[in-house]
Amino acid sequence: MSPGAAAVNRAGAMSENGKSTVDLNNRTVPPIAHPTPDDAFGVAANIQYHAQYGPHFSPFKFEPEQAFYATAESVRDSLIQRWNDTYAHFHKSDPKQTYYISMEYLQGRALTNAIGNLNLTDAYGSALMKLGHDLETIVEQERDAALGNGGLGRLASCFLDSMATLSLPAWGYGLRYKYGLFSQRITKNGQEEYAEDWLEKFSPWEIVRHDVVHPVRFFGEVQPQEDGSRRWIRGEVVQALAYDIPIPGYQTKNTISLRVWDARVPPQEFDLNAFNAGEYVKAGNLHAKASQICAVLYPGDATEEGKLLRLKQQYFMCSASLQDIIARFKERRPTKGPINWSEFPSKVAVQMNDTHPTLAAPELMRILMDDEGLGWDEAWSITNKTVAYTNHTVLPEALEKWSQTVMAKLLPRHMEIITEIDKQFQAFVTRTRPDLESKIESMRVLDNNPQKPVVRMAHLCVLSSHKVNGVAELHSDILKKDLFADFYSLWPDKFQNKTNGVTPRRWLRFCSPELSTIITKWLRTDKWVTNLDLLAGLREFADDKQLHKEWAAAKLQNKIRFAHYLEEKTGVKVNPSSLFDTQIKRIHEYKRQLMNILGVVYRYKKMKEMSPEERKKVVPRVVMLGGKAFATYAQAKRIVKLVTDVGAVVNSDPEMGDLLKVVFIPNYNVTVAELAIPASELSQHISTAGMEASGTSNMKFALNGCLIIGTLDGANVEIREEIGEENFFLFGARADDVPRLRKEREAGQFKPDPRFEEAKQFIRSGAFGDYDYEPLLDSLEGDSGYGRGDYFLVGYDFPSYIDCQKAVDEAYKDQDKWVKMSILSTAGSGKFSSDRTIAQYAREIWNIQECRVP
C-alpha cells in the first residue's frame, strides 16, 4: 500500500470519484476546536473540526477544495487570537498609530505566507498528510484576492507584511472589490476580460465587522448654519461595512489588519411599494448604486458615469477610513470632558499611497470643522501635521485631475474646502514668496482653464501633507527638480526619498525554498529573513564551485517547476535548460514591452537567415511576457496581440525547435509571479529613463539571483549600484537626455537604425498574420503628432538594446561567470527589503515606535 493510500485509510474513506472524504467515525483525528495548536495533531484536529462543523460544505466531503477552506479557517483561528492580543496591547499602550490608505492591495494567496510567518508550515504539512492530503495540493485551491493589480498594490501588501513583522502599530485601509480589475484570458483575438471570481464562494480570511459601519454621503447640498458653520445635507447616503483581513508578522506575535470597506444600504431604503407596483429597477435603485462602488477596481472612465464612479470609490474609501480613524482615536480618550484635538497628530499618522486617497485631507477637514466644531486654522494645522503623501508616478495621466463640475456635484462641501485651501495657498505665496507670484497659476490646486476646469489632486496632496516622498532616488530627484520644483523651493524640508522594498518572506523565503535553504546553509543563519543585509555575506563564497553547483541546481528546480506550469496553462512546452528571459508587469507603452517583442522579431528573423550550423551556436532562449492591459487601453492590447501572434508563429516553426520560444503568460498575478520570478535568469526592466518611479519586480528578480537587462530608470539605478555594474546589463538613454532627444525627434533629426526598420518591416510583411498592426507601428513613426513621434524612444534605444542582448548571450555561454553574477545579484539585494523602507517611514515620516505584544 502506498503512503498516500495509507494516509487516506487512516484519515478518511474514499468517495466514488476517488477523492478523500471525512470519515465521521474516524477516531484517529477527532474534530476538536483548537484555535492555537502548536503540533500536527492539534492542527489536524482543528481542521477536522472546521470540516465537520463549518457551515459552508457538506460534512461528508473532504475533497481538496473543502480541505483548503477548513485549513484556512484553522489558520484564521490562530490569526484572530493574535489579532485580538495585538489590538488589546495597542489599546492599553495607546501608541501613535499609522493608517495606510491605498486604493489597491495585491495580496496574493495567504495560506503559505500565514503558516510560514506563524512558523507552522511543517505542522500543517504533517496534519494534512494525516487527513489524506498534501499541503502543496491544498495551497493550489486558493484564489488570489482580487484587491489590486500592479506594483502599487503589491508594494502596499509588502508594506503591511513589514509593519507586522517590525511590530509597528499600524492599519491598512482599502476597498473590497467583488470582481477585481479583471481576469485575463488570451485567445486568438488577444486579451479578453472577465470578472474575477475570488468571492464566488467566500474568502476564508476576511472577518466581517457588523458593528463597524459608517455613513458616507454623496451629492446633496451645503446649508449655512446660524453660527456661521456649514452643514452638508440630503443627497444619497450609503453605509461602509468593515471587513478585516489579518496580517501576521514573521517571528512576532503581532498581527495587524487590512480593513477593507464594502458599500451597502439598509433595508429601509428598498422601495417595497415600487417593487409591488412592478417598478423593480426603481425599487432597488440605491442598492444598485451602492453595489457599483466596490464592484470593480479602476472602472473605465471614458464616460462621465465612469468618472463619477471612480471619484465615488475614492471618496467612499477616504470617508469610511477617516471616520474609523477618528472613532478609534476617541475610544482611547477619556470618556468625560471635551476631546483635546491638538493630541490628534501625536496619536495618528495617515499615509496617502498615491493620489487616489487625496480626499482624505479635505474629508478630515470636514469632519473636524463640521462635526467636531473646530475652526479652519486649527483643523488645517491638525490635518497638515497628520497627513503625508507618497508619489508613485510622473506620468501626466496618473497625476489625477478631476473636473471641478464633477467634484462640486458629487462632493459639494469638499469643493468648498478645496477652494478655500487654494485661496489660502495663493495668499501664502503672495505674502511669503513674491518671486513665485508668476508661477502661482501653475501651482494652484484649482486649474481654472475655461475649457476644462479641474482639481489638481497631486497639488492638493503636496499642500495638505507635512511630508511628500518619492520611491527611488532618481524619482525623488525628478520630483524636486521637475514635477514639484516650485513646491520644493517653497518647502524643501517637506520632500524625502523612500526607496521601495519587497518582503523577503514572500519573495524569497517562501517562494523559493530550495534557494533559501542554500542561502541559510552558507550564511549559517536564517536571520537574513528579517535582516536582509546579511545576504552580503554570500560575496565571500561567490567563487566557490560547490556553491555554484548547489545554486545552479536550485535555479534548475525552479525552472522545471515553472516549465510544467507554462505547459499546463499555455500548451507550450519549453526546455528548462534554455535561458529563461522574463518581462512581467502591467502592459504600458512606457514600460516598452513593444521594444522587447520587436527585439524578439529581429532575433527570429536573423535566426531564420542562419544556416543549421550557425544555429548551433545560438543560446536557446524562452522569452516570456505577462501582464494585464487595461480594458480601454487600445495600444496596450495591441502589444498583447502582437506577442501572442509572434509566439504562435515562432513556437510552431520546426527550424526553431527549442532555440527560441515566445510565451505570453496569461492572467499574471502574485501566484504566477511566485513561480516565474524564482525560475527566471534574465528579467527585462526597460522603461524609458525617467518614467518608472521605482519598480519593485526588479527587486524581486534581483533578490532571486535573476540578472537584469535595463535602463537607468527607477530603482534600477540603485540596484546596479548595490549588486555591481558588472552584474547588470545596461543600455539606453539617460533620464537627462530624454527631453533633448524628444526635441531632436520633433525637429526631424532622428535617424533610425536599420535593424529597427527591419523588425518593423518584418511585422508589416504579414509574417505574423493579417492583424492590422499599423496603429501600433505608426506610434513609432513620424516626428510629432498625437500617438506618433515615438514618444517613449523605442527607436532610439533599440540599437543599444540589441547589442546588450548579444552581451547577455555571450555571458550565458560561460555558466561559471553567469552563476557568480547571479549569486552577487542576491548578495547585493539587502537594501531592497520593505523592512528597511518601513523602518524609515516609521522613523522619518510617521514618528511611530515598535509596540511588540509581550
C-alpha positions in Angstrom: 0.0 0.0 0.0 1.3 3.5 -0.9 1.9 6.1 1.8 -0.8 8.2 0.3 -3.3 5.4 0.4 -2.4 4.6 3.9 -2.9 8.2 4.9 -6.3 8.1 3.3 -7.3 4.9 5.1 -6.1 6.3 8.4 -7.9 9.7 7.9 -10.9 9.1 5.8 -12.8 7.0 3.3 -12.7 7.2 -0.5 -15.7 8.7 -2.3 -17.0 7.1 -5.5 -15.0 9.6 -7.6 -11.8 8.5 -5.9 -11.4 11.7 -3.7 -11.0 11.6 0.0 -13.9 12.3 2.3 -14.2 12.7 6.1 -14.9 9.5 7.9 -17.1 10.7 10.8 -16.3 7.5 12.7 -12.6 8.1 12.5 -11.2 8.3 16.0 -7.5 8.8 14.9 -8.0 12.5 14.4 -11.1 13.7 16.3 -12.7 17.0 15.5 -11.6 19.4 18.3 -11.8 23.1 18.3 -8.2 24.2 19.0 -7.6 27.8 18.0 -3.9 27.9 18.8 -2.4 24.4 18.1 1.3 24.0 18.1 1.7 20.5 16.8 0.5 18.4 13.9 -2.1 16.5 15.8 -3.7 19.7 17.2 -3.7 21.3 13.8 -5.3 18.2 12.2 -8.0 18.1 15.0 -8.8 21.7 14.4 -9.0 21.2 10.6 -11.4 18.3 11.2 -13.5 20.5 13.5 -13.9 23.1 10.7 -14.6 20.4 8.1 -17.4 18.8 10.1 -18.9 21.8 11.8 -18.3 24.6 9.3 -21.4 25.9 7.6 -20.1 26.0 4.1 -20.0 22.5 2.8 -21.4 19.1 3.4 -19.6 17.4 6.3 -19.4 14.2 4.3 -16.9 15.7 1.8 -13.3 16.4 2.3 -12.1 16.9 -1.2 -9.2 19.4 -1.9 -11.5 22.4 -2.0 -13.2 21.7 1.3 -9.8 20.8 2.8 -8.5 24.2 1.8 -11.3 26.1 3.4 -11.1 24.1 6.6 -7.4 24.5 6.7 -7.6 28.3 6.1 -10.2 28.6 8.8 -8.0 26.7 11.2 -5.1 29.1 10.4 -7.5 32.0 10.8 -8.3 30.9 14.4 -4.7 31.5 15.3 -4.6 34.8 13.5 -7.8 36.0 15.3 -6.2 35.1 18.6 -3.1 37.0 17.8 -5.1 39.9 16.3 -7.1 40.3 19.5 -4.0 40.2 21.6 -2.3 42.8 19.3 -5.1 45.3 19.4 -5.7 44.8 23.2 -2.0 45.6 23.6 -2.3 48.7 21.3 -5.3 49.9 23.1 -3.6 49.5 26.5 -0.3 51.1 25.4 -2.0 53.9 23.3 0.9 54.4 21.0 0.8 56.7 17.9 -0.5 54.6 15.1 -0.2 54.7 11.3 -3.1 54.3 9.0 -2.1 53.4 5.4 -4.7 54.2 2.8 -4.3 52.6 -0.6 -6.7 52.1 -3.5 -5.3 48.6 -4.0 -3.5 45.8 -2.2 -2.2 42.9 -4.3 -2.1 40.3 -1.6 -1.8 37.0 -3.4 -2.5 33.7 -1.7 -2.5 33.9 2.0 -2.1 30.3 3.3 1.6 29.7 2.6 2.5 33.2 3.9 0.4 32.9 7.0 1.6 29.5 8.2 5.2 30.5 7.2 5.0 33.6 9.3 3.4 31.6 12.2 6.2 29.0 11.9 3.6 26.3 11.4 4.4 25.1 7.8 5.7 21.7 8.9 2.8 21.2 11.4 0.3 21.9 8.7 2.1 19.7 6.2 2.0 16.8 8.6 -1.5 17.4 9.7 -2.8 17.4 6.1 -1.0 14.1 5.5 -2.8 12.6 8.4 -6.1 13.8 6.7 -5.2 12.3 3.3 -3.9 15.4 1.6 -0.6 17.1 0.9 0.0 20.8 1.6 1.0 21.7 -2.0 -2.3 20.4 -3.4 -4.3 22.3 -0.8 -2.4 25.6 -1.4 -3.3 25.3 -5.1 -7.0 25.6 -4.2 -6.7 29.2 -3.0 -7.6 32.0 -5.4 -5.7 35.2 -5.3 -7.6 38.0 -3.6 -8.6 40.5 -6.4 -7.9 43.6 -4.4 -5.2 45.1 -6.6 -3.5 45.0 -10.0 0.1 46.1 -10.2 3.1 47.4 -8.4 1.2 50.0 -6.3 -0.9 47.2 -4.7 1.9 44.8 -4.3 4.0 47.4 -2.6 1.2 48.2 -0.2 0.9 44.5 0.7 4.7 44.2 1.2 4.5 47.2 3.5 1.8 45.6 5.6 3.9 42.5 6.0 6.8 44.6 7.2 4.7 46.7 9.5 3.5 43.5 11.2 7.0 41.9 11.2 8.5 45.1 12.8 5.7 45.1 15.4 4.6 48.6 14.4 1.2 49.9 15.4 -0.5 50.2 12.0 -3.6 49.5 10.0 -4.2 49.3 6.2 -7.3 50.6 4.7 -8.8 49.9 1.2 -11.8 48.7 -0.7 -13.3 45.2 -1.0 -13.7 44.8 -4.8 -16.0 42.0 -5.7 -14.8 41.5 -9.3 -11.3 42.9 -9.1 -9.7 44.6 -12.1 -10.5 41.6 -14.4 -9.4 38.0 -15.1 -7.4 37.9 -18.3 -7.9 35.2 -21.0 -5.7 35.0 -24.0 -7.5 33.9 -27.2 -6.8 34.2 -31.0 -8.2 37.8 -30.7 -5.7 38.7 -28.0 -6.7 39.7 -24.4 -10.2 39.3 -23.2 -11.5 40.4 -19.9 -13.8 38.6 -17.4 -14.8 39.3 -13.9 -12.6 37.9 -11.1 -14.3 35.1 -9.1 -12.3 35.2 -5.9 -15.6 35.8 -3.9 -17.6 33.3 -5.9 -17.9 31.3 -2.7 -16.3 33.3 0.1 -12.9 34.3 1.4 -11.9 32.4 4.5 -9.5 35.2 5.6 -11.8 38.1 5.9 -13.8 38.8 9.1 -16.9 40.9 8.6 -17.4 43.5 11.4 -21.1 44.2 11.6 -20.5 46.6 14.4 -18.2 48.8 12.3 -20.4 50.7 9.9 -20.0 54.4 8.8 -22.4 56.5 6.7 -21.0 58.0 3.5 -22.8 60.8 1.7 -22.8 61.8 -2.0 -24.4 64.7 -3.8 -26.8 66.9 -1.7 -26.2 70.5 -0.8 -24.4 72.6 1.8 -26.5 74.5 4.2 -25.2 77.5 6.2 -25.9 77.4 9.9 -26.8 80.3 12.2 -23.4 80.1 14.0 -21.6 80.5 10.7 -20.7 76.9 10.2 -21.6 74.8 7.2 -23.6 71.5 7.1 -23.7 69.0 4.2 -27.3 67.6 3.9 -29.6 65.5 1.8 -28.2 63.6 -1.2 -27.5 59.8 -1.2 -26.2 58.1 1.9 -24.7 54.6 1.8 -23.1 52.6 4.5 -19.5 51.4 4.7 -19.2 48.0 6.2 -15.8 46.8 7.5 -14.1 43.5 6.6 -10.8 42.8 8.4 -8.1 40.6 6.9 -5.4 39.6 9.5 -1.8 40.3 8.5 0.6 38.2 10.7 4.2 39.3 11.3 7.2 36.9 11.0 8.5 35.6 14.3 6.4 38.0 16.3 3.0 37.7 18.0 1.9 40.9 16.3 -0.9 40.5 13.8 -2.3 43.7 12.3 -5.2 44.3 10.0 -6.1 45.3 6.5 -9.6 46.8 6.8 -11.5 46.9 3.5 -14.8 48.5 3.0 -17.9 47.3 1.3 -20.9 49.5 0.4 -24.4 48.7 1.3 -27.7 50.4 2.1 -30.1 49.5 4.9 -33.3 47.5 4.1 -35.5 50.6 4.7 -34.1 52.1 1.5 -35.7 49.3 -0.6 -38.9 50.8 -2.0 -41.4 48.0 -1.4 -44.3 50.0 -2.9 -42.4 50.5 -6.1 -41.5 46.8 -6.2 -45.0 45.6 -5.7 -46.1 48.0 -8.5 -43.7 46.3 -10.9 -41.1 49.1 -10.8 -38.3 46.7 -9.9 -35.4 48.9 -11.0 -36.7 51.9 -9.1 -37.3 49.8 -6.0 -33.7 48.8 -5.7 -32.1 51.9 -7.2 -30.0 52.9 -4.3 -29.0 49.3 -3.6 -27.8 49.0 -7.2 -25.8 52.2 -7.0 -24.2 51.1 -3.7 -23.2 47.7 -5.2 -21.4 49.5 -8.1 -19.0 51.3 -5.7 -17.0 48.2 -4.8 -17.7 46.1 -7.8 -14.6 46.7 -9.9 -11.1 48.1 -9.4 -10.5 51.1 -11.7 -13.8 51.1 -13.6 -13.5 52.6 -17.1 -13.5 56.3 -17.0 -14.1 57.2 -20.7 -17.6 58.2 -19.8 -18.9 60.8 -17.4 -20.6 58.0 -15.4 -17.2 56.2 -15.2 -15.5 59.3 -13.9 -18.2 59.8 -11.3 -17.9 56.2 -10.1 -14.1 56.4 -9.8 -14.5 59.6 -7.7 -17.2 57.9 -5.7 -14.9 55.0 -4.9 -12.1 57.3 -3.8 -14.3 59.3 -1.5 -16.0 56.3 -0.1 -12.7 54.8 0.9 -11.4 58.0 2.4 -14.6 58.9 4.3 -15.1 55.5 5.8 -11.4 55.3 6.8 -11.2 58.7 8.3 -14.4 58.2 10.3 -13.0 54.9 11.5 -9.6 56.5 12.5 -11.4 59.3 14.4 -13.7 56.7 16.1 -10.6 54.8 17.3 -8.9 58.0 18.5 -12.0 58.8 20.5 -12.1 55.3 22.0 -8.7 55.8 23.6 -9.5 59.3 25.0 -11.1 59.9 28.5 -14.8 59.4 28.5 -15.5 62.7 30.3 -14.8 66.2 29.2 -14.0 67.6 25.8 -11.5 65.9 23.5 -8.2 67.6 23.1 -7.9 67.6 19.3 -4.4 69.0 19.4 -3.3 65.5 20.5 -4.6 64.0 17.3 -1.3 64.3 15.2 0.6 62.8 18.1 -1.5 59.7 18.0 -2.5 59.4 14.3 -0.4 59.3 11.1 -2.3 59.0 7.8 -0.3 57.9 4.7 -1.8 58.5 1.3 -0.5 55.9 -1.1 -0.5 57.9 -4.4 -3.2 60.4 -5.3 -6.2 58.1 -5.0 -6.7 58.8 -1.3 -6.2 62.6 -1.7 -9.7 63.3 -0.5 -8.6 62.1 3.0 -7.3 65.6 3.6 -10.4 67.6 2.9 -12.5 64.9 4.5 -10.5 65.2 7.7 -11.0 69.0 7.5 -14.8 68.5 7.0 -15.1 66.2 10.0 -13.1 68.4 12.3 -14.9 71.6 11.3 -18.5 70.4 10.6 -18.8 67.5 13.0 -16.4 68.4 15.8 -16.8 72.2 15.7 -13.1 73.2 15.1 -12.2 76.4 13.3 -10.4 76.5 10.0 -6.9 77.3 11.3 -7.0 74.5 14.0 -8.4 72.0 11.6 -5.8 72.8 8.9 -3.0 72.6 11.4 -4.1 69.2 12.6 -4.6 67.9 9.0 -1.3 69.1 7.9 0.6 67.5 10.8 -1.3 64.2 10.3 -1.3 63.6 6.6 1.6 62.5 4.4 1.8 61.7 0.7 3.7 59.1 -1.4 4.0 60.0 -5.1 4.3 57.0 -7.4 4.4 58.5 -10.8 5.5 61.3 -13.1 3.1 60.2 -15.9 0.6 63.1 -16.6 -2.4 60.7 -16.9 -1.7 59.2 -13.5 -1.4 62.6 -11.7 -5.2 62.7 -11.3 -7.1 65.8 -12.3 -10.9 65.8 -11.5 -13.4 68.0 -13.2 -14.4 70.8 -10.9 -18.0 70.3 -12.1 -18.0 66.7 -11.2 -16.3 67.4 -7.8 -18.9 70.1 -6.9 -21.8 67.9 -7.9 -20.7 64.8 -6.1 -18.9 66.4 -3.1 -20.2 70.0 -2.7 -18.8 70.5 0.8 -15.4 69.2 -0.2 -15.3 71.5 -3.2 -15.8 74.4 -0.8 -13.0 73.2 1.4 -10.6 72.7 -1.6 -11.5 76.1 -3.0 -10.5 77.7 0.4 -7.3 75.7 0.5 -6.5 77.0 -2.9 -7.3 80.6 -1.9 -5.2 80.5 1.2 -2.3 79.0 -0.7 -2.3 81.8 -3.2 -2.3 84.3 -0.3 0.5 82.5 1.4 2.7 82.5 -1.7 2.0 86.2 -2.4 2.8 87.0 1.2 6.0 84.9 1.7 7.4 84.3 -1.8 6.7 87.2 -4.1 9.3 85.8 -6.5 6.9 82.9 -7.2 3.8 85.1 -8.0 4.3 84.5 -11.7 4.1 80.7 -11.1 1.0 80.7 -8.8 -1.4 79.7 -11.6 0.7 76.6 -12.4 1.0 75.8 -8.7 -2.6 76.2 -7.6 -4.9 73.3 -6.7 -7.6 74.7 -9.0 -6.8 74.9 -12.7 -9.5 77.3 -13.9 -8.9 76.7 -17.6 -12.3 77.8 -19.1 -12.3 74.8 -21.5 -11.6 72.3 -18.8 -11.5 73.5 -15.1 -10.0 70.7 -12.9 -8.8 70.0 -9.4 -5.1 69.0 -9.4 -5.1 66.2 -6.9 -1.3 65.9 -6.7 -1.0 69.6 -5.8 -3.7 69.2 -3.2 -1.7 66.3 -1.7 1.5 68.4 -1.6 -0.2 71.3 0.1 -2.1 69.2 2.6 0.8 66.9 3.7 3.7 67.5 6.1 5.9 65.1 4.1 6.0 64.2 0.5 8.2 61.3 -0.7 9.3 59.7 -3.9 10.0 55.9 -4.1 13.5 55.8 -5.6 16.4 58.2 -5.5 16.1 59.1 -9.2 12.3 59.5 -8.9 12.6 61.7 -5.8 15.2 63.9 -7.6 12.8 64.3 -10.5 10.0 65.4 -8.1 12.3 68.0 -6.6 13.9 69.3 -9.8 11.0 69.0 -12.2 7.5 67.8 -11.2 7.2 69.7 -7.9 10.2 72.0 -8.3 8.3 75.2 -7.3 6.8 73.5 -4.2 10.3 72.2 -3.3 11.7 75.7 -3.4 8.8 76.7 -1.1 9.1 73.8 1.4 12.5 72.0 0.9 12.2 70.1 4.2 8.8 68.6 3.1 10.4 66.4 0.5 12.1 63.0 1.1 13.1 59.8 -0.6 11.9 56.4 0.5 13.3 53.8 -1.9 10.8 50.9 -2.2 11.4 47.4 -1.0 9.9 44.0 -1.0 9.2 41.5 1.7 11.9 38.8 1.8 9.4 36.4 3.3 7.1 36.0 0.4 9.6 36.9 -2.3 12.4 34.5 -1.4 11.9 32.5 1.8 8.6 31.1 0.8 8.5 31.2 -3.0 12.0 29.7 -3.5 12.6 27.3 -0.6 15.4 25.5 -2.3 17.4 28.7 -2.8 16.5 29.9 0.7 17.9 26.7 2.2 21.1 27.1 0.3 21.5 30.7 1.5 20.8 29.7 5.1 23.4 26.9 4.9 26.2 29.1 3.5 25.4 32.1 5.8 25.0 29.6 8.7 21.9 31.5 9.9 18.4 32.2 8.8 18.3 35.7 10.3 18.6 37.1 6.8 14.9 36.6 6.5 14.4 39.7 8.8 17.8 41.3 8.2 18.4 41.2 4.5 21.7 43.0 4.7 23.2 39.7 5.9 22.9 38.5 2.3 26.1 40.4 1.6 27.9 37.5 3.3 27.4 35.5 0.2 30.0 37.6 -1.6 32.6 35.7 0.4 31.6 32.5 -1.4 30.9 33.9 -4.9 33.7 31.9 -6.5 33.1 28.7 -4.6 32.4 25.9 -7.0 30.3 23.9 -4.5 28.0 26.9 -4.0 27.9 27.3 -7.8 26.7 23.7 -8.1 24.1 24.0 -5.4 22.9 27.4 -6.7 22.5 26.2 -10.3 20.6 23.1 -9.1 18.1 25.2 -7.1 17.6 27.5 -10.1 17.0 24.5 -12.4 14.4 23.1 -10.0 12.6 26.4 -10.1 12.8 26.4 -13.9 11.4 22.8 -14.2 8.5 23.7 -11.9 7.7 26.8 -14.0 8.0 24.9 -17.3 5.4 22.5 -16.1 3.1 25.4 -15.2 3.6 27.0 -18.6 2.8 23.8 -20.5 -0.3 23.4 -18.3 -1.6 26.9 -18.8 -0.5 27.7 -22.4 0.2 24.3 -24.1 3.8 25.5 -24.9 6.5 23.1 -23.9 9.8 24.7 -23.1 13.2 23.3 -22.4 14.4 24.1 -18.8 18.0 24.2 -20.0 17.2 27.3 -22.1 17.8 30.9 -20.9 14.6 32.0 -19.2 14.0 35.6 -20.1 11.1 37.3 -18.5 9.2 40.6 -18.6 6.1 40.6 -16.3 4.4 43.8 -15.4 1.4 45.9 -16.3 1.3 46.4 -20.1 2.1 50.1 -20.9 3.9 51.9 -23.7 6.4 53.4 -21.3 7.3 50.0 -19.9 8.2 49.2 -23.5 7.0 45.6 -23.9 6.9 46.7 -27.6 10.7 47.0 -27.7 11.0 43.6 -26.2 8.8 41.9 -28.8 10.4 43.9 -31.6 13.8 42.5 -30.4 12.3 39.0 -30.5 11.1 39.6 -34.0 14.6 40.8 -35.1 16.2 37.8 -33.3 13.7 35.4 -35.1 14.4 36.9 -38.5 18.1 36.6 -38.1 17.8 33.0 -36.9 15.7 32.2 -39.9 18.5 33.5 -42.1 21.1 31.3 -40.4 22.4 28.0 -41.7 21.8 24.9 -39.5 25.5 25.1 -38.4 25.2 28.7 -37.4 22.1 28.0 -35.4 24.1 25.5 -33.3 25.9 28.5 -31.8 22.7 30.2 -30.7 21.9 30.4 -27.0 18.5 28.8 -26.6 16.1 31.2 -25.1 12.5 31.2 -23.7 11.1 34.8 -23.9 8.1 35.2 -21.6 5.9 38.3 -21.2 2.9 38.7 -18.9 0.7 41.4 -17.6 -2.7 43.0 -18.0 -3.6 45.7 -20.4 -6.3 48.0 -19.1 -9.5 47.1 -21.0 -9.8 50.6 -22.6 -6.1 50.9 -23.5 -6.1 50.0 -27.1 -2.3 50.3 -27.8 -1.5 48.1 -24.8 -4.0 45.4 -26.0 -2.3 45.6 -29.5 1.0 44.8 -27.8 -0.5 41.7 -26.2 -1.9 40.6 -29.5 1.5 41.1 -31.2 3.2 39.0 -28.6 0.7 36.2 -28.9 0.9 36.3 -32.7 4.7 36.2 -32.7 4.6 33.3 -30.3 2.1 31.3 -32.4 4.5 31.6 -35.4 7.8 31.1 -33.6 6.6 28.2 -31.5 5.3 26.2 -34.4 8.4 26.8 -36.6 10.2 23.4 -36.9 13.5 25.3 -37.7 13.4 26.9 -34.2 12.8 23.8 -32.1 14.0 24.7 -28.6 16.2 27.5 -29.8 13.5 30.2 -29.4 10.2 30.1 -27.7 7.9 33.1 -27.1 5.2 32.7 -24.4 2.6 35.2 -23.1 1.8 34.2 -19.5 -2.0 34.6 -19.1 -3.6 36.3 -16.1 -0.4 37.4 -14.4 -0.9 37.7 -10.7 1.1 37.2 -7.4 0.8 33.4 -7.6 2.2 33.4 -11.1 5.0 35.7 -10.0 5.9 33.4 -7.2 6.6 30.7 -9.8 8.1 32.9 -12.6 10.5 35.1 -10.6 12.5 32.2 -8.9 12.7 30.5 -12.3 13.9 33.5 -14.3 17.5 34.1 -15.2 17.1 37.4 -17.1 14.5 39.9 -16.4 13.7 43.0 -18.5 13.2 46.4 -16.9 13.4 48.5 -20.0 11.2 51.5 -19.4 12.1 54.9 -20.9 14.5 56.5 -18.5 12.8 58.9 -16.1 9.4 57.4 -16.4 9.3 54.5 -14.0 9.1 55.8 -10.4 10.8 52.8 -8.9 9.6 49.4 -9.9 9.6 46.6 -7.3 9.6 43.5 -9.6 13.2 44.4 -10.4 14.0 44.0 -6.7 12.2 40.6 -6.5 14.1 39.3 -9.6 17.5 40.6 -8.3 16.8 39.1 -4.9 16.3 35.7 -6.5 19.5 35.8 -8.4 18.0 36.8 -11.7 20.1 39.2 -13.8 18.6 42.4 -15.1 18.7 44.0 -18.5 17.5 47.5 -18.1 17.8 51.3 -18.4 18.9 53.7 -15.8 15.4 54.2 -14.6 13.6 54.0 -11.2 15.2 51.6 -8.8 17.4 50.1 -11.5 19.9 52.8 -10.7 20.2 51.8 -7.1 20.1 48.0 -7.9 23.0 48.4 -10.3 25.0 50.3 -7.6 24.3 47.7 -5.0 24.9 44.5 -7.0 27.8 45.9 -9.0 27.8 47.5 -12.5 29.4 44.4 -14.0 26.4 42.3 -12.9 23.8 44.5 -14.7 23.2 44.6 -18.4 22.8 48.3 -19.1 21.6 50.1 -22.3 19.6 53.1 -23.4 19.4 56.9 -23.0 19.7 58.5 -19.6 16.9 60.4 -18.0 18.7 63.7 -18.5 19.0 63.0 -22.2 15.3 62.3 -22.8 13.9 65.9 -23.2 16.7 66.7 -25.7 16.1 63.5 -27.7 12.4 64.3 -28.0 13.1 67.8 -29.2 15.5 66.4 -31.8 12.9 64.0 -32.9 10.4 66.8 -33.3 13.0 68.7 -35.4 13.3 65.7 -37.7 16.9 64.9 -36.7 16.3 61.2 -35.7 17.9 58.6 -38.0 16.5 55.1 -37.3 18.8 52.1 -37.1 18.4 49.7 -40.0 17.8 46.8 -37.5 14.8 48.8 -36.1 13.4 49.3 -39.6 14.0 45.6 -40.4 12.0 44.4 -37.4 9.0 46.7 -38.2 9.0 45.7 -41.8 9.0 42.0 -41.0 5.8 42.6 -39.0 4.3 44.6 -41.8 5.1 41.8 -44.3 2.4 39.7 -42.7 4.9 37.2 -41.2 2.8 37.0 -38.1 -0.7 37.1 -39.5 -3.0 39.6 -41.1 -4.0 41.6 -38.0 -3.7 45.3 -38.6 -0.7 46.4 -36.5 -0.4 49.7 -38.3 -1.9 51.8 -35.4 0.7 50.3 -33.1 3.7 50.6 -35.5 2.5 54.1 -36.5 3.2 55.3 -33.0 6.9 54.7 -33.8 6.8 56.8 -37.0 6.8 60.5 -37.8 8.4 63.3 -35.8 5.4 64.6 -33.8 1.6 64.5 -33.5 -0.8 62.6 -31.3 0.2 59.0 -31.0 3.2 59.5 -33.2 6.8 60.5 -33.0 7.9 57.6 -30.8 7.4 59.5 -27.5 8.9 56.5 -25.5 12.1 56.4 -27.5 11.8 52.8 -28.6 13.6 53.6 -31.9 16.4 55.5 -30.2 17.2 52.8 -27.6 16.6 49.8 -29.9 20.2 49.5 -31.3 21.8 49.6 -27.8 19.1 47.1 -26.6 20.0 44.6 -29.4 23.7 45.0 -28.7 23.1 44.4 -25.0 21.1 41.3 -25.7 24.1 40.0 -27.6 26.2 40.6 -24.5 23.6 38.6 -22.5 24.0 35.6 -24.9 27.8 35.7 -24.5 27.7 35.9 -20.8 25.2 33.0 -20.6 27.6 30.8 -22.5 30.0 31.0 -19.6 27.9 29.4 -16.9 30.5 29.8 -14.1 30.5 33.5 -14.8 26.7 33.6 -15.0 26.2 31.8 -11.7 28.7 34.0 -10.0 26.8 37.1 -11.3 23.6 35.5 -10.0 25.0 35.0 -6.6 26.3 38.5 -6.4 22.8 39.8 -7.5 21.3 38.2 -4.5 24.2 39.2 -2.2 23.6 42.9 -3.3 19.9 42.9 -2.7 20.0 43.6 1.1 19.0 47.3 0.6 15.7 46.3 -1.1 13.8 44.9 1.9 10.5 46.5 2.7 11.5 46.1 6.3 14.2 48.8 5.7 11.7 51.0 3.8 9.1 50.8 6.5 11.6 51.4 9.3 12.5 54.6 7.5 8.9 55.7 7.1 8.2 54.9 10.8 11.3 56.9 11.9 11.3 59.8 9.5 7.7 60.5 8.5 5.3 58.8 10.9 7.2 59.1 14.1 5.9 55.8 15.5 7.7 53.2 17.6 7.7 49.4 17.9 4.8 48.1 20.0 5.5 44.4 20.4 3.0 42.1 22.0 4.7 40.5 25.0 
